[in-house]
Amino acid sequence: QRDADLGVFALTVYFSGGLQSPVIALMMLIIVISTFLADARRALRHTVAAMALLLAIALLQEGSGFFSGPMVTDLLAHYFLFVIAYVVSGYLAENLRRNEELLQELLLQSRTLAVTDGLTGLFNQTHFFRLLDRETGRSQAEGLSYALILFDVDHFKNFNDRHGHLRGSETLRAVADVMRRKFRAGDLLAKYGGDEFVIILPKADKVGAYLAAERLREAVEKGPFPGAETQPLGKLTISIGLAAFPEHGSAPDEILNRADKALYFAKESGRNRTVIYSAEIEKEGE
């Protein structure tokens, strides 16, 4: 498009006074636009093309007397302005692109920080609630199921008291790393709060979620966590509660509440186990 524009402007320059035509400024504008909207190589090509077109115009106007006339001076002056336009606008365009890339990177970082937990890099609690609402709505609309896994680290207060909060934070990060290894890329992993974690498994039923939860529990139990030997069970363990949509509820808060009740039952019945929510849990809690 800009190549064609240069040709049109060159013809206009020729028929409106040659090197004295004010339309030459529009050819310079094409160079400036090229530096901002195209890459440096294409902008340089447009600059050289504009200079060649001006030379052709001058030769057509003056013929054999061109090289001995004052038009050479005018031509060189225009060349100088073209080069200045290319260099200055190219410098400004490059800085603009760098600033835009930096801004995009900062925006991406801010979006990431807004939805992730600073300690573990998993989704944070606020974003988890958004994801849970979205997954519930999608599953309702498409007639699908999903499962929710809620777990915490057994006797984590004891671990912090024995080893300090710094070692405790390192352990929570390590647990998050185990979660990433044991779940599918499409599963939604979040830190729920303190030493609690939550996972949404789209298109999963309670059986598939139970198997996934057990793989996680066993991996944590066998994991090399420094200081785990001082825990009451002699190792780091987790207790897991599980509920599934729509079997255990039709609303996000119902699913979360029932996974929480299953987690409470897992802790009350000895810890280091996975419990699927059932009506019997409600009866035993009464």
C-alpha positions, 0 to 999 in steps of 0.5 A, spaced: 500 500 500 505 505 501 509 503 495 503 505 491 502 511 495 509 513 494 508 512 486 502 516 486 505 522 490 511 522 485 507 523 480 503 529 483 510 532 485 512 531 478 506 535 475 506 540 481 513 543 480 518 538 481 523 538 486 519 545 488 513 541 490 510 541 497 507 534 495 514 532 497 513 533 504 508 527 503 513 522 501 517 524 507 510 522 511 510 515 508 517 514 510 515 516 517 509 512 517 513 506 515 518 506 521 512 506 525 508 501 522 513 496 518 519 494 520 526 497 519 528 494 513 521 496 509 522 503 512 529 503 509 526 500 502 521 506 502 526 511 504 531 509 498 525 508 493 523 515 495 530 518 493 530 514 487 523 517 485 526 524 486 532 523 482 527 520 476 523 526 477 529 531 477 532 527 471 525 528 467 525 535 468 532 537 467 534 532 462 542 533 460 542 539 464 541 536 471 548 535 473 550 542 472 544 546 475 542 548 482 537 542 482 542 538 484 543 542 491 535 541 492 535 534 491 541 533 496 537 537 501 531 533 500 535 527 500 538 529 507 531 531 510 529 524 507 535 520 511 533 525 517 526 523 517 528 515 517 533 516 522 529 520 527 522 517 526 526 510 526 529 511 533 522 514 536 519 508 533 524 503 536 523 506 543 516 506 542 516 499 541 520 497 547 516 501 551 510 498 549 513 491 550 515 493 557 508 495 558 505 489 555 510 485 560 508 489 566 501 488 564 502 481 564 505 481 570 500 485 574 495 480 571 499 474 573 500 477 580 492 478 581 490 471 580 496 467 583 498 466 590 505 469 591 508 463 595 506 457 591 505 460 584 498 457 584 491 460 583 489 465 589 483 464 593 480 470 590 481 467 583 479 460 585 472 462 587 471 465 580 474 459 577 469 455 581 463 459 579 465 459 572 466 451 572 459 450 575 456 455 570 459 451 564 458 444 567 450 446 568 450 449 561 453 443 558 451 437 562 458 435 565 460 433 572 466 436 575 470 434 582 473 438 587 478 436 592 480 440 598 486 438 603 491 441 608 497 439 611 496 434 617 499 437 624 502 443 620 502 448 626 506 443 629 511 443 623 511 451 623 513 451 631 518 445 630 522 448 624 519 455 623 515 459 618 521 459 613 521 452 613 514 451 613 513 456 607 518 452 603 514 446 605 508 449 602 512 450 596 514 443 595 507 441 596 505 445 590 510 442 586 507 435 587 500 438 585 503 440 579 506 434 577 500 429 579 494 433 576 493 434 568 494 441 565 487 443 565 486 442 572 485 448 576 490 448 582 489 453 588 492 455 595 485 456 599 489 459 605 494 457 610 496 450 609 489 449 605 489 447 598 484 446 593 483 443 586 478 443 581 478 437 576 473 439 570 469 433 567 471 428 572 467 424 577 468 422 584 471 416 582 476 419 577 478 424 582 479 420 588 484 416 584 487 423 583 487 425 590 490 418 592 496 419 587 497 426 590 496 423 598 501 418 596 506 422 593 506 427 599 507 421 604 513 419 600 516 425 599 523 428 601 520 434 605 526 436 610 523 436 617 518 431 616 520 426 621 518 430 626 511 430 625 506 425 629 506 420 623 513 421 622 512 424 615 509 429 612 502 427 610 495 430 608 488 429 609 483 430 603 476 431 602 472 430 595 465 432 593 463 432 586 458 436 581 452 435 580 452 429 585 453 432 591 450 439 590 448 444 584 451 450 587 459 452 588 458 453 595 454 447 596 460 443 593 465 447 597 462 446 603 461 438 602 468 437 600 470 441 607 466 436 611 469 430 607 476 433 609 474 434 616 471 427 617 478 425 614 482 429 619 477 426 625 478 419 622 485 419 623 488 423 617 493 421 612 486 419 608 482 421 602 474 421 604 469 422 599 463 426 601 456 422 603 450 423 607 453 418 612 458 424 614 452 429 615 449 423 620 455 422 624 457 429 625 450 430 628 
